[in-house]
Amino acid sequence: MKFAVKKALSSSGARVGVLEVGSCPAPIETPALLLATRKGLPHFISPELLPSLPSPDSNLLQVSPLHFLEGLSTTTISKIGGLHQMLGLKQHGIAAVPRDSIQCLPESKAATRLGASFETPCGRLLIKPKDYIEMISCMKPNIWASLADEVPAWVSEKRNKTSVDRTLRWLDDCISLYPAAGSIFGAIVGGTSLEERKRCAEEVAKRNVSGYWIGGFGLGEGIDERPALLREVMDILPDEKPRLTCGLGLPEEILQGIAAGIDLFDSTYIYSLTLGGFALTFSLDKSGEQHNLQSDQIGSDSTKINLRATAYRKDMSPILENCTCYTCQNHTKAYINHLLNVHEMLAQTLLEIHNTHHYLRFFHVIRAAIQDGSFEEFRQAFLESRREHFKGEAIST
């Protein structure tokens, strides 16, 4: 793995970079979205439909090694040749992160100095560094994050300190157990404690890691708390290494993370939208203005529409008129509404294609805004348009 920052804004931490991953045929521009997967494949998109997504933006997949605790053993995966060979996705990069943001439960008392407690498909299990390293060595991902003791926002200062101590110890164990690890991302935790976040970042920055996984977000902290927590970490981390985070999914949260200097994000937000029957419809205007919010449509909150609504039963238009995704080019709202109402999984497939395509385009617009120096204006216009929409809704109700 190689990473280089191409442009960084002095007005904020936002930056554009290029990430080269061995199995990807082309470099991937950052900030970028990692496609969330279940056992290596997107939840509803089959492998033959992956090429319909913008490339190379869609060539990074995120897996949780914990998902493989049921089904094929890691030994079998190793004999096959790793995840790339097993999945037949030799042109994609795979990032392994020991967190399932969909099923993630808050803290468990089972976490000890011996290992991390995770909610897995087989129930809550204690995963020791040795077990985790065995998974990683068998799966052969391009990028992998070390174990982390992530805690929710409401724990005590003492518990935050314990989480940092454990995470650092597990990182050292991972490095010593797998010295030829390649691209390991060191986990940074600390909950909502500025002091512990800073201590963890300082210690991880001393280790021989290829990048950083800023963990512990999306676990109950307020959106207004994050800038200070992110700033405390980013001020310490070296600029030349990439930064990944999980748990920030809403457009506002993505913009917040990018403004702080995050390079890679997970996409579990897309899964949640798709499962609920929602389609993203917010404007991708380069100015950030949300002038076509479609707020007159049923089930719209200016970001998405609910295609389960009866209003779309006879709507023969695509989700978005100007969208170039496979779904919008070939199907209508009425058809997807019908599929949802008769519980056909094809509805989720078509929605995930559209939602993933739309969010990847959102990242493309963000990168362009950073390149031409207008990111802060774009961000402020986007957020202000959203605030104005919700104000108007409050007044009308």
Secondary structure by P-SEA (a helix, b strand, c coil): ccccccccccccccccbbbbcccccccccccccccccccccccccccccccccccccccbbbbbcccccccccaaaaaaacccccccccccbbbbbbccccccccccccccccccccccccccbbbbcaaaaaaaaaaacccbbbcccccccccccaaaaaaaaaaaaaaaaaaaaacccccbbbbbbbbcccaaaaaaaaaaaaaccccbbbbccccccccccccaaaaaaaaacccccbbbbbcccccaaaaaaaaaacccccccaaaaaaaaaccccccccccccccccccccccccccccccccccccccccccccccccccccccccaaaaaaaaaaccaaaaaaaaaaaaaaaaaaaaaaaaaaaacaaaaaaaaaaaaaaaaaaaaaaac
